[in-house]
Amino acid sequence: MSTINEYLHHQVDLISNGVRTGTAVVAAGVATGTVVYFLSILVGSWN
């Protein structure tokens, strides 16, 4: 019984770590996209 509980706890840890990583990746992607978007507007306004 203890091995099953340990396995489940391990899976929960992996999932929560994966969610955190995914959220960080998405946030970084959105931030990068926003910066690129504003830079393109600035460059466009110069021309």
Sine and cosine of phi, psi and omega as CSV:
sin_phi,cos_phi,sin_psi,cos_psi,sin_omega,cos_omega
0.00,0.00,-0.64,0.77,-0.04,-1.00
-0.91,0.41,-0.57,0.82,-0.01,-1.00
-0.91,0.40,-0.61,0.79,0.02,-1.00
-0.91,0.42,-0.69,0.72,0.01,-1.00
-0.89,0.46,-0.68,0.73,0.02,-1.00
-0.88,0.47,-0.66,0.75,0.01,-1.00
-0.88,0.47,-0.71,0.70,-0.01,-1.00
-0.90,0.44,-0.68,0.73,0.02,-1.00
-0.88,0.48,-0.64,0.77,0.01,-1.00
-0.90,0.44,-0.68,0.73,0.02,-1.00
-0.88,0.47,-0.68,0.74,0.01,-1.00
-0.88,0.47,-0.66,0.75,0.03,-1.00
-0.88,0.48,-0.71,0.71,-0.01,-1.00
-0.88,0.48,-0.69,0.72,-0.03,-1.00
-0.90,0.43,-0.72,0.69,-0.03,-1.00
-0.91,0.41,-0.61,0.79,0.07,-1.00
-0.90,0.43,-0.66,0.75,0.02,-1.00
-0.89,0.46,-0.66,0.75,0.01,-1.00
-0.90,0.44,-0.68,0.73,0.01,-1.00
-0.89,0.46,-0.71,0.71,0.00,-1.00
-0.89,0.46,-0.71,0.70,0.00,-1.00
-0.87,0.49,-0.68,0.74,0.01,-1.00
-0.89,0.46,-0.68,0.73,0.01,-1.00
-0.89,0.45,-0.67,0.74,0.00,-1.00
-0.90,0.44,-0.70,0.71,0.00,-1.00
-0.90,0.44,-0.69,0.72,0.00,-1.00
-0.88,0.48,-0.68,0.73,0.02,-1.00
-0.90,0.44,-0.65,0.76,0.01,-1.00
-0.90,0.44,-0.68,0.73,0.01,-1.00
-0.90,0.43,-0.69,0.73,0.00,-1.00
-0.88,0.47,-0.71,0.70,0.01,-1.00
-0.89,0.46,-0.71,0.71,0.01,-1.00
-0.87,0.49,-0.65,0.76,0.01,-1.00
-0.90,0.44,-0.71,0.71,0.01,-1.00
-0.88,0.47,-0.72,0.69,0.00,-1.00
-0.88,0.48,-0.65,0.76,0.00,-1.00
-0.88,0.48,-0.75,0.66,-0.01,-1.00
-0.92,0.39,-0.61,0.80,0.04,-1.00
-0.88,0.47,-0.66,0.75,-0.01,-1.00
-0.91,0.41,-0.58,0.82,0.04,-1.00
-0.92,0.40,-0.69,0.72,0.01,-1.00
-0.88,0.47,-0.74,0.67,0.00,-1.00
-0.88,0.47,-0.64,0.77,0.01,-1.00
-0.90,0.43,-0.58,0.81,-0.02,-1.00
-0.96,0.28,-0.40,0.92,0.04,-1.00
-0.95,0.30,-0.54,0.84,-0.09,-1.00
-0.98,0.19,0.00,0.00,0.00,0.00
